[in-house]
């Protein structure tokens, strides 16, 4: 399994196997599911409590639930990504860009969560080019504003998942 496949399976289990669980292409959330349509109101209320306890946020619209990670879960995931030893010695433009990122002060604050979820979605799809462009824009912004660079960028770029079939 690659990317968020394992997380999608865990989420499916939290939903009791009800309905589909797909990556959200509308960029509202990481996942979208029709489970609330298939559950009664009481069952969905209980499921929402389990989602909250597991570190998921959720919104309901037209019977579809849009589900993402909360800040603590996102921070834990970002910190758990291992930066490979010797990454600074790599060759190529990505390695050079990553060395530039590595020289800047980093932070991951709650207000960075939407940017992280967007980058995580790009990472999950294996869209290295789009993720790099996003990192370039965030680096330029951090330099202009003299603010910390989102520290999740380097680990995501250095740990791109293998291509997979969509969940």
C-alpha positions in Angstrom: 0.0 0.0 0.0 1.1 3.5 -0.7 0.1 7.0 0.2 -3.1 7.2 2.2 -4.3 3.7 1.3 -3.9 2.3 4.8 -5.6 5.4 6.3 -8.5 5.0 3.8 -9.0 1.4 5.0 -8.9 2.4 8.6 -11.5 5.1 7.9 -13.7 2.5 6.1 -13.5 0.4 9.2 -14.5 3.3 11.4 -17.5 3.8 9.1 -18.5 0.2 9.7 -17.9 -0.7 6.0 -20.9 1.4 5.0 -20.8 3.3 1.7 -17.9 4.3 -0.4 -14.8 6.1 0.8 -12.9 8.1 -1.9 -10.3 10.7 -2.1 -12.1 14.1 -2.4 -11.2 15.7 -5.8 -13.0 18.9 -4.9 -10.3 19.8 -2.4 -12.8 20.3 0.4 -11.3 17.4 2.4 -9.1 14.4 2.1 -12.0 12.0 1.7 -15.7 11.9 0.8 -18.2 9.2 1.7 -21.9 8.5 1.3 -22.0 6.6 4.6 -24.3 9.2 6.3 -26.9 8.5 3.6 -26.8 4.8 4.4 -26.9 5.2 8.2 -29.7 6.5 10.3 -29.2 9.8 12.2 -28.4 8.0 15.4 -25.8 5.7 13.8 -24.2 8.7 12.1 -24.0 10.6 15.4 -22.2 7.6 17.0 -19.9 7.4 13.9 -19.1 11.1 14.2 -18.0 10.6 17.8 -15.7 7.7 16.7 -14.3 9.9 13.9 -13.6 12.7 16.4 -11.8 10.4 18.7 -9.7 9.0 15.9 -8.5 12.5 14.8 -10.8 13.2 11.9 -12.7 16.3 11.1 -15.9 16.1 9.1 -18.6 18.1 7.5 -21.9 17.0 6.0 -23.3 18.3 2.8 -26.2 16.8 0.7 -25.8 13.5 2.5 -22.1 13.3 1.9 -19.5 13.5 4.6 -16.2 15.3 3.8 -13.6 14.0 6.1 -10.0 15.2 6.8 -7.5 15.0 9.6 -7.4 17.3 12.5 -4.3 19.3 13.4 -2.8 16.8 16.0 -3.2 13.9 13.6 -1.7 15.9 10.8 1.2 17.0 12.9 1.9 13.5 14.1 1.9 12.2 10.5 4.2 14.9 9.4 6.6 14.3 12.2 6.5 10.5 11.6 7.7 10.8 8.0 11.4 9.9 8.2 13.8 12.1 6.3 16.1 9.6 4.7 19.8 9.6 5.8 22.1 11.1 3.3 19.3 13.0 1.5 21.5 16.1 1.4 24.0 14.2 -0.9 21.4 13.5 -3.6 21.8 14.8 -7.1 19.3 16.5 -9.4 17.1 19.5 -9.1 14.7 18.0 -6.5 17.7 17.2 -4.2 19.1 20.8 -4.7 15.7 22.3 -4.0 15.3 20.1 -0.9 18.7 21.3 0.4 17.4 24.9 0.1 14.2 24.0 2.0 16.4 22.3 4.7 18.3 25.5 5.4 15.2 27.4 6.4 13.5 27.6 9.8 10.4 25.5 9.8 7.1 25.3 11.8 3.8 23.6 11.6 1.1 25.7 13.2 -2.7 25.1 13.2 -3.3 27.8 10.7 -1.1 25.8 8.2 -3.5 22.8 8.3 -5.3 23.7 5.0 -2.0 24.0 3.2 -0.8 20.7 4.7 -4.0 18.9 3.6 -3.6 20.2 0.1 0.0 19.2 0.0 -0.9 15.8 1.5 -3.4 15.2 -1.3 -0.7 16.0 -3.9 1.7 13.7 -2.1 -0.9 10.9 -2.0 -1.5 11.2 -5.7 2.3 11.1 -6.4 2.2 14.5 -8.1 5.8 15.4 -7.4 5.7 18.3 -9.9 2.6 19.9 -8.3 3.9 19.3 -4.8 7.2 21.0 -5.7 5.5 24.0 -7.3 3.5 24.3 -4.1 6.7 24.1 -2.0 8.3 26.7 -4.2 5.4 29.1 -3.7 5.4 28.5 0.1 9.2 29.1 0.2 8.8 32.4 -1.7 6.1 33.5 0.6 8.1 32.6 3.7 11.1 34.5 2.4 9.0 37.6 1.5 7.2 37.5 4.9 10.3 36.5 6.9 8.2 33.7 8.4 8.9 30.0 9.0 8.6 27.6 6.2 6.0 24.9 6.6 8.1 22.1 8.0 5.9 19.4 6.4 7.2 20.2 2.9 10.6 18.6 3.1 9.4 15.2 4.5 6.6 15.0 1.9 9.0 15.8 -0.9 11.6 13.2 0.3 9.0 10.5 0.9 6.8 10.4 -2.3 4.7 7.3 -2.4 4.9 4.8 -5.2 2.3 5.1 -7.9 -0.8 3.2 -7.0 -4.3 2.7 -8.2 -6.8 5.2 -6.7 -8.9 4.1 -3.7 
